[in-house]
């Protein structure tokens, strides 16, 4: 869904930390909204989103994976979600 909506999708790993059976990565993802996303027509806007992943390995296989994606920030950049009030 995201690769179609953001065909110029590019991720840059900012941090990569391994300890024990887990690897944590923090990446910055960039792309231009050029196709439908969750029912939203393409806006042509570029977004920059932070993604944090924690992956647990066992026997050289991924056993668990947790991801935190700044969806609210992405929706704000696309103009879908209002910005918080300035105070």
HULINNOR-V797803 format. One record per backbone hydrogen bond with DSSP energy under -0.5 kcal/mol. NH is the residue of the N-H (numbers start at 1). CO is the residue of the C=O. E is the energy in kcal/mol with one decimal. If there is no record, write none. Layout:
nh=NH co=CO e=E
nh=NH co=CO e=E
This chain:
nh=5 co=1 e=-2.0
nh=6 co=2 e=-2.6
nh=7 co=4 e=-0.5
nh=9 co=6 e=-2.0
nh=10 co=30 e=-2.3
nh=12 co=28 e=-2.4
nh=14 co=26 e=-3.1
nh=15 co=26 e=-1.8
nh=17 co=24 e=-2.9
nh=19 co=22 e=-2.5
nh=22 co=19 e=-2.0
nh=23 co=55 e=-2.4
nh=24 co=17 e=-3.4
nh=25 co=53 e=-2.6
nh=26 co=15 e=-2.1
nh=27 co=51 e=-3.0
nh=28 co=12 e=-2.5
nh=29 co=27 e=-0.5
nh=29 co=49 e=-3.4
nh=30 co=10 e=-2.9
nh=31 co=47 e=-1.7
nh=33 co=45 e=-2.7
nh=34 co=5 e=-2.8
nh=34 co=32 e=-1.1
nh=35 co=5 e=-1.1
nh=37 co=40 e=-2.0
nh=40 co=37 e=-2.2
nh=41 co=39 e=-0.5
nh=44 co=33 e=-2.6
nh=47 co=31 e=-2.8
nh=49 co=29 e=-3.0
nh=51 co=27 e=-2.6
nh=52 co=68 e=-2.5
nh=53 co=25 e=-2.5
nh=54 co=66 e=-2.7
nh=55 co=23 e=-2.8
nh=56 co=64 e=-2.7
nh=57 co=21 e=-3.1
nh=58 co=61 e=-2.2
nh=61 co=58 e=-1.3
nh=63 co=56 e=-3.2
nh=63 co=61 e=-0.5
nh=64 co=56 e=-1.4
nh=66 co=54 e=-2.9
nh=68 co=52 e=-2.9
nh=69 co=67 e=-0.5
nh=70 co=50 e=-1.9
nh=71 co=69 e=-2.5
nh=74 co=70 e=-1.9
nh=75 co=71 e=-2.8
nh=76 co=72 e=-2.3
nh=77 co=73 e=-2.1
nh=78 co=74 e=-1.7
nh=79 co=76 e=-1.2
nh=80 co=75 e=-2.5
nh=81 co=75 e=-1.0
